[in-house]
């Protein structure tokens, strides 16, 4: 640059010399002195300016060269600033160029960058001072380190407009965005606009860079994982972001056309205004392969098709709905529903969230002859029929937990469920019990029934009903107000004939139970309880004709329990000591009438009666005539036994008041109130912004309707609801973006 300025200085001096010569000729001699001084000063000024320009130029060149060199080295990306030479003074409004910040570049996962004293870990973003879109504007996702950043910023505030761009948002918003990125992009309180700014970069990397950088495809698994993570945090907060994230995931998961995708578990896509492309591809893949639609894919179709309406039970009891749906589906279709191949082929176009894509042609995916069976109404109706049947079965359970949410996994809730939704461990209990008895700790029974909350006596009746539904009984019984067995304490389960109800505890049953307890307790106390006593008591129970079969089974279970856990004789005597002498004699007579089967007692009966008399402190044996009369005086027997077996009633359990169950109103039958066929046409049209007329021919042929008539109905329905047409034009046919936006908003709300 100094050499280029020397000719300019020479020309300037030559001009000054010529002017001086002319002045000397024209001016009088007296003025020559002052004129010569002026000419010399002008020449000196020209030379000084030219020289200073030559010396400053190399500094600016060095700055530009250094910046270019830094841009060529990805590893040098970072916030270093260049210090200009001391002779250079720039106006305060002009920023010094930043070394290393050339064209925007993708920062890979795991690499950190810093800007405005904020370190951003993790990568997966664009960084630099220039990243053009197709129309020459700066891509909104680019983090430009030359932009002003405020000292503070709140990423929970709503200070972002529509279509945010890092270059155009305020300095405070930039600080907020950088803080959100530095925090790991995980704070659920963040304004979703900042999430979109980051998401724009993922869209660009996945869909635009692939054109010139085939290796960018290696980032797809990382991008997919990150979008799933963001969807889990922010999808519920923003239906619009949920739809955008779901669309990108669907696109990346199927664009390589994986084979036999119908065998894989369906990812947890959110429900949006259209059936996910992944599911449509998997359904078509199954049809082409000639295999039935598997149950897990049918379930995903049922839950994610916007034209399959899930009512409150299916939403409130989602896990139980899933299990019951698959059971019904298997019963109705065996290994799966078989669907014929239709004429409509699967196509898809991507509607980007980033404004950096505006004006670009649509990204389209064609899948050859792969059919799109989601446009067919018959298969969907079969899915709807199963959904309705399952929902009806779940209604009692849904209402129960709507009133008492704590009953979701309780015994009370279990009683409202279909048997095939009971825990497998509970359903297997009858097989474990068999025809005999099953002795187990009480806590194991509760574990089999998946009871996770503390068990109190007020839940005893529910436990009895649950066991009865399994054709089982239990000893000891837990009734409201009775003692609850400790977790390690043994209980005895026994089989009951199907349909048999637990008989109420009659006086004879209570007398028999007390006799067993007294007899076993006394025998244990005397050290004379063994197999002979057990055999005798068993035969006695079966010989007590005053008891029905249900009572006899229960007493046999109690006998089995008493073998392991005999009742303390002292505790029984303490209860009986509260009776007066007349009542004790009366009770002795009652038990004698039960235990003595014949007219005269056998030696074994006499031995047991003696133990009972001893426990009751009765001196003489009851008169046989009195025994005969007692068998008819059941009311007196009941009153006496009630004083022995009664327990202090606990205070009633007061449940917290709950709001009455709210059932969501039934949605309209189809999109815009249309029937199933025209709803299918509308859904297909919404998947793209423009269609050729011939592309829709197969769709209407599959549905057996006319295209012009279908478009007229769609436009009339749209105008009635939104005041605007659904489509414009005859060929091509353009779908109204405003109508699409309203429909997607309604589906997400």
Secondary structure as the mmCIF struct_conf table of DSSP 4:
data_model
#
loop_
_struct_conf.conf_type_id
_struct_conf.id
_struct_conf.beg_label_comp_id
_struct_conf.beg_label_asym_id
_struct_conf.beg_label_seq_id
_struct_conf.end_label_comp_id
_struct_conf.end_label_asym_id
_struct_conf.end_label_seq_id
HELX_RH_AL_P HELX_RH_AL_P1 UNK A 2 UNK A 26
BEND BEND1 UNK A 27 UNK A 27
HELX_RH_3T_P HELX_RH_3T_P1 UNK A 29 UNK A 31
HELX_RH_AL_P HELX_RH_AL_P2 UNK A 32 UNK A 71
TURN_TY1_P TURN_TY1_P1 UNK A 72 UNK A 72
HELX_RH_3T_P HELX_RH_3T_P2 UNK A 74 UNK A 76
BEND BEND2 UNK A 78 UNK A 78
HELX_LH_PP_P HELX_LH_PP_P1 UNK A 82 UNK A 85
TURN_TY1_P TURN_TY1_P2 UNK A 86 UNK A 87
TURN_TY1_P TURN_TY1_P3 UNK A 92 UNK A 93
BEND BEND3 UNK A 94 UNK A 94
HELX_LH_PP_P HELX_LH_PP_P2 UNK A 95 UNK A 98
TURN_TY1_P TURN_TY1_P4 UNK A 99 UNK A 100
STRN STRN1 UNK A 103 UNK A 103
STRN STRN2 UNK A 105 UNK A 107
TURN_TY1_P TURN_TY1_P5 UNK A 109 UNK A 110
STRN STRN3 UNK A 113 UNK A 115
TURN_TY1_P TURN_TY1_P6 UNK A 116 UNK A 117
STRN STRN4 UNK A 118 UNK A 120
BEND BEND4 UNK A 122 UNK A 122
STRN STRN5 UNK A 125 UNK A 127
BEND BEND5 UNK A 128 UNK A 129
STRN STRN6 UNK A 130 UNK A 130
STRN STRN7 UNK A 132 UNK A 132
TURN_TY1_P TURN_TY1_P7 UNK A 134 UNK A 135
BEND BEND6 UNK A 136 UNK A 137
STRN STRN8 UNK A 138 UNK A 138
HELX_LH_PP_P HELX_LH_PP_P3 UNK A 139 UNK A 139
TURN_TY1_P TURN_TY1_P8 UNK A 140 UNK A 141
STRN STRN9 UNK A 143 UNK A 143
TURN_TY1_P TURN_TY1_P9 UNK A 145 UNK A 146
BEND BEND7 UNK A 147 UNK A 147
BEND BEND8 UNK A 151 UNK A 151
TURN_TY1_P TURN_TY1_P10 UNK A 155 UNK A 156
BEND BEND9 UNK A 157 UNK A 157
BEND BEND10 UNK A 162 UNK A 163
TURN_TY1_P TURN_TY1_P11 UNK A 166 UNK A 168
BEND BEND11 UNK A 169 UNK A 169
HELX_RH_AL_P HELX_RH_AL_P3 UNK A 171 UNK A 182
TURN_TY1_P TURN_TY1_P12 UNK A 183 UNK A 184
BEND BEND12 UNK A 185 UNK A 185
TURN_TY1_P TURN_TY1_P13 UNK A 188 UNK A 189
BEND BEND13 UNK A 190 UNK A 190
HELX_RH_AL_P HELX_RH_AL_P4 UNK A 192 UNK A 207
TURN_TY1_P TURN_TY1_P14 UNK A 208 UNK A 208
HELX_RH_AL_P HELX_RH_AL_P5 UNK A 209 UNK A 212
HELX_RH_3T_P HELX_RH_3T_P3 UNK A 214 UNK A 219
HELX_RH_AL_P HELX_RH_AL_P6 UNK A 220 UNK A 234
TURN_TY1_P TURN_TY1_P15 UNK A 235 UNK A 237
HELX_RH_AL_P HELX_RH_AL_P7 UNK A 239 UNK A 254
TURN_TY1_P TURN_TY1_P16 UNK A 255 UNK A 256
TURN_TY1_P TURN_TY1_P17 UNK A 259 UNK A 260
HELX_RH_3T_P HELX_RH_3T_P4 UNK A 261 UNK A 263
BEND BEND14 UNK A 264 UNK A 264
HELX_LH_PP_P HELX_LH_PP_P4 UNK A 265 UNK A 267
HELX_LH_PP_P HELX_LH_PP_P5 UNK A 269 UNK A 271
BEND BEND15 UNK A 273 UNK A 274
HELX_RH_AL_P HELX_RH_AL_P8 UNK A 277 UNK A 289
TURN_TY1_P TURN_TY1_P18 UNK A 290 UNK A 290
HELX_LH_PP_P HELX_LH_PP_P6 UNK A 292 UNK A 292
STRN STRN10 UNK A 293 UNK A 293
HELX_LH_PP_P HELX_LH_PP_P7 UNK A 294 UNK A 294
HELX_RH_AL_P HELX_RH_AL_P9 UNK A 295 UNK A 304
TURN_TY1_P TURN_TY1_P19 UNK A 306 UNK A 307
BEND BEND16 UNK A 308 UNK A 308
HELX_RH_AL_P HELX_RH_AL_P10 UNK A 312 UNK A 316
TURN_TY1_P TURN_TY1_P20 UNK A 317 UNK A 317
HELX_RH_AL_P HELX_RH_AL_P11 UNK A 318 UNK A 333
TURN_TY1_P TURN_TY1_P21 UNK A 334 UNK A 335
STRN STRN11 UNK A 337 UNK A 337
BEND BEND17 UNK A 343 UNK A 343
HELX_LH_PP_P HELX_LH_PP_P8 UNK A 344 UNK A 344
STRN STRN12 UNK A 345 UNK A 350
BEND BEND18 UNK A 353 UNK A 354
HELX_RH_3T_P HELX_RH_3T_P5 UNK A 355 UNK A 357
TURN_TY1_P TURN_TY1_P22 UNK A 358 UNK A 359
BEND BEND19 UNK A 360 UNK A 360
HELX_LH_PP_P HELX_LH_PP_P9 UNK A 361 UNK A 362
STRN STRN13 UNK A 363 UNK A 371
HELX_RH_3T_P HELX_RH_3T_P6 UNK A 373 UNK A 375
HELX_RH_AL_P HELX_RH_AL_P12 UNK A 377 UNK A 403
HELX_RH_3T_P HELX_RH_3T_P7 UNK A 405 UNK A 407
TURN_TY1_P TURN_TY1_P23 UNK A 408 UNK A 409
BEND BEND20 UNK A 410 UNK A 410
HELX_RH_AL_P HELX_RH_AL_P13 UNK A 411 UNK A 414
TURN_TY1_P TURN_TY1_P24 UNK A 415 UNK A 416
BEND BEND21 UNK A 417 UNK A 417
HELX_RH_3T_P HELX_RH_3T_P8 UNK A 419 UNK A 421
BEND BEND22 UNK A 422 UNK A 422
HELX_RH_AL_P HELX_RH_AL_P14 UNK A 424 UNK A 427
TURN_TY1_P TURN_TY1_P25 UNK A 428 UNK A 428
HELX_RH_AL_P HELX_RH_AL_P15 UNK A 429 UNK A 433
TURN_TY1_P TURN_TY1_P26 UNK A 434 UNK A 435
BEND BEND23 UNK A 436 UNK A 436
STRN STRN14 UNK A 437 UNK A 441
HELX_RH_AL_P HELX_RH_AL_P16 UNK A 442 UNK A 448
TURN_TY1_P TURN_TY1_P27 UNK A 449 UNK A 450
BEND BEND24 UNK A 453 UNK A 453
HELX_LH_PP_P HELX_LH_PP_P10 UNK A 454 UNK A 455
HELX_RH_3T_P HELX_RH_3T_P9 UNK A 457 UNK A 459
HELX_RH_AL_P HELX_RH_AL_P17 UNK A 460 UNK A 469
TURN_TY1_P TURN_TY1_P28 UNK A 470 UNK A 471
STRN STRN15 UNK A 472 UNK A 475
BEND BEND25 UNK A 476 UNK A 476
TURN_TY1_P TURN_TY1_P29 UNK A 480 UNK A 481
BEND BEND26 UNK A 482 UNK A 482
HELX_LH_PP_P HELX_LH_PP_P11 UNK A 483 UNK A 486
TURN_TY1_P TURN_TY1_P30 UNK A 487 UNK A 488
BEND BEND27 UNK A 489 UNK A 489
STRN STRN16 UNK A 490 UNK A 495
TURN_TY1_P TURN_TY1_P31 UNK A 498 UNK A 499
HELX_LH_PP_P HELX_LH_PP_P12 UNK A 500 UNK A 504
HELX_RH_AL_P HELX_RH_AL_P18 UNK A 507 UNK A 526
TURN_TY1_P TURN_TY1_P32 UNK A 527 UNK A 527
BEND BEND28 UNK A 530 UNK A 530
HELX_RH_AL_P HELX_RH_AL_P19 UNK A 531 UNK A 543
TURN_TY1_P TURN_TY1_P33 UNK A 545 UNK A 546
BEND BEND29 UNK A 547 UNK A 547
HELX_RH_AL_P HELX_RH_AL_P20 UNK A 549 UNK A 564
BEND BEND30 UNK A 565 UNK A 565
HELX_LH_PP_P HELX_LH_PP_P13 UNK A 566 UNK A 568
HELX_RH_AL_P HELX_RH_AL_P21 UNK A 569 UNK A 576
TURN_TY1_P TURN_TY1_P34 UNK A 577 UNK A 578
BEND BEND31 UNK A 579 UNK A 579
HELX_RH_AL_P HELX_RH_AL_P22 UNK A 581 UNK A 595
BEND BEND32 UNK A 598 UNK A 600
HELX_RH_AL_P HELX_RH_AL_P23 UNK A 603 UNK A 616
TURN_TY1_P TURN_TY1_P35 UNK A 617 UNK A 617
BEND BEND33 UNK A 620 UNK A 620
HELX_LH_PP_P HELX_LH_PP_P14 UNK A 621 UNK A 623
HELX_RH_AL_P HELX_RH_AL_P24 UNK A 624 UNK A 630
TURN_TY1_P TURN_TY1_P36 UNK A 631 UNK A 632
HELX_RH_AL_P HELX_RH_AL_P25 UNK A 634 UNK A 645
HELX_LH_PP_P HELX_LH_PP_P15 UNK A 648 UNK A 657
HELX_LH_PP_P HELX_LH_PP_P16 UNK A 659 UNK A 661
HELX_LH_PP_P HELX_LH_PP_P17 UNK A 663 UNK A 668
BEND BEND34 UNK A 669 UNK A 670
HELX_RH_3T_P HELX_RH_3T_P10 UNK A 671 UNK A 673
HELX_RH_AL_P HELX_RH_AL_P26 UNK A 676 UNK A 686
TURN_TY1_P TURN_TY1_P37 UNK A 687 UNK A 687
BEND BEND35 UNK A 689 UNK A 689
STRN STRN17 UNK A 690 UNK A 691
HELX_RH_3T_P HELX_RH_3T_P11 UNK A 693 UNK A 696
HELX_RH_AL_P HELX_RH_AL_P27 UNK A 697 UNK A 703
TURN_TY1_P TURN_TY1_P38 UNK A 704 UNK A 704
HELX_RH_AL_P HELX_RH_AL_P28 UNK A 707 UNK A 722
BEND BEND36 UNK A 723 UNK A 724
BEND BEND37 UNK A 726 UNK A 726
STRN STRN18 UNK A 727 UNK A 728
BEND BEND38 UNK A 730 UNK A 732
STRN STRN19 UNK A 733 UNK A 735
HELX_LH_PP_P HELX_LH_PP_P18 UNK A 736 UNK A 736
HELX_RH_AL_P HELX_RH_AL_P29 UNK A 737 UNK A 748
#
